Amino acid sequence: MTRLERLRDLLVLVMLAPLLTALKMVLASLYNVELVSLMITVITYKFGIKALIPVYIFSVTEILIYGINIWNVMYLYVWAILVFVCLPFRTIRKGWFFALLSGLYGLSFGALCSISYYFIPSLGPSFAFSWFISGFIPADLLHAAGNFVSALLLYMPLTKALDRVIPPKAKA
């Protein structure tokens, strides 16, 4: 990869971070329906581990916009986990597979977020567990359904669009 190609990739990665923020803001009024998970999955497909660049820019941007709070501190690890979950599946080109993966991620989102409560001394494991259980049915099931449907409809078109921006490397 040439220096110019690396620079292009870095610029695209940096420009994807505001897109994540915009997508979150646009759908903020819909309870637990978001496209950030889908975009992180698509970015990971294209860039692999480098997807952490827009993920962490997005996470820090959220903290700068809304102030530091437990929910946006969670972003520092929950979105990175999604990148690492998607990494082994980068060669799979089936939209239904990523719809299932996105749905499962949405289902596990509350459990992943509750981890941070576990480590707060005044709250601890019992609060983390009760927080997860109280929000599981309404929040995580809706999150799973939203992730599944959005990935089923948009994963393939978005990966194709990103392939047009940065064409896949030819195999030798």
N, C-alpha and C positions, 0 to 999 in steps of 0.2 A: 504494500500500500504506500503510495507516495505521500509526501508531506501535504500536498494540496488536498488529497482525498481524506487524510486524517483531519485536516482543518475543516473541510466541508462537513464531515461527520460530527465533529465537535460543535460546530455552529448549529447544525440541525438538532442535536441533542439539547443544547442550551435553549433553542427556540421552542422545543417541545414542552419545556417546563411552564411557560406562561399559558400554553394551551391546556395543560392539566388544571391550572388554577382557574382559567376561564370556564372549563367544563364543569368544575365543581361549583362555581358560582351560579352558572346558568341553571343548573338543576337543584340548587340548594333548597328550593321551596318544595321539592318532592321528597317525601320522607324515605330515606335510605335507598333512593334510586340515584345512581351515579355512573359516569362513564370513565372515571379515573382508573378503575381496575382494568377495564377493557383497553384503554390507551397504554397502560403500563405493560400489559400483555403483548400488545402490538409492538411497542418500543423494544421490549425484550426479544421478541422474534427477530427484529432487524439488527439490533446492536448488542445483544448478549448482556454481559455483565456491565457494560457501559450504560445500560438503562438506569443504573443507580445515579448517574449524573442528573437527569431531569427529576428523578424521584426525590433526591435530597434538595435540589433547588426548590421544587414544589413544596416540600415539607417546611423548609426555612421560610419561604414566602408566606405560607399559612400562619406561621408564628409571627412574622412581621405584620401581617394584616390584622390578625385577631388577638395578638398578645399570646404569651406563653400560658398554656393550660394543659391539663392532662390529656385531653382529646387530641390536640395537635402534636403533643410529644409522642403519642402513640404512633403517629405517622412516620416517625423516624425509624420504626422497626416493622410496622405492618406492611408497608409498601415494599420494603426491601425483601421481606419474606416472599411476597408475590413474585418478585424478580427471580429469586432463587428457586421457587416452585416451578416457574416457567422455563428456566434455563435448559433442563434436560429434554424438553419437548420442542425445541426450536425447529427441528426438521419436519415436524408433523404439519401438514397443510390441510387439515380438516376443520372446518368451522364448527361442526358439532362437538368435536373433541374439546375445543377451547370454550364452547358454551358450557359443557359439563364442568370443566375445570374452573371456569369463572363462577358458576353456580355454587360449587363446593367451597370456593374461596369466600363468597358472600355468606354462606352458611357458617363458616368458621370465623368470620370477622369479629363477632362479639367475643368469642373465646380468646382470640388473639389480643383484642383490646383489653380484656379483663386482666391480662398478665401484669400490666403496669400497676393496677391497684394492689396486687399481691405484695409488691415491694414498698408500698407506702406504709410506714410504721403504724400510723393511727388507724389504718383501714385493715390491711392484712388479707389473709386467705379467705376468711369467711365473707368479707365484703366483696372480694373479687368474684367468688362463686355466686353470691346472691345477686350481684350486679349482672352477671352473665345470664343467670336463669331468668331474672325478671325481664330482660330485654330479648331473650332468645326467640320466643315464639313470634312476637309482632315484628321485631326489627330484622333479625337474621333471615327469617323465611322470606320476607319481602326483599331484602338485600339479595338473597340467592336468586329469587325469581327475576329481579331486575337485571342482575348480572348475566343470567342465563339467556334471557331474551335479547339483551343488547349485543352480547357476543354472537349469538346465533344469527342475528341480522347484520351485524356490522364488522365482525372480525375479518372476514375475507375481503370485503371492499376496502377496509382500512389498510390491510397488509399490502394489497395491490397498489393502493395509492402511495404508500411509503416506498414500495419497490419502484415506482415511477420517479420518485424524488431521488432515491439512491438505488440504482439498478443492482440486482444481485450480481455477485462476481461470477464470471464464466469459469466453468470447471475445465481444468487442463487435461 
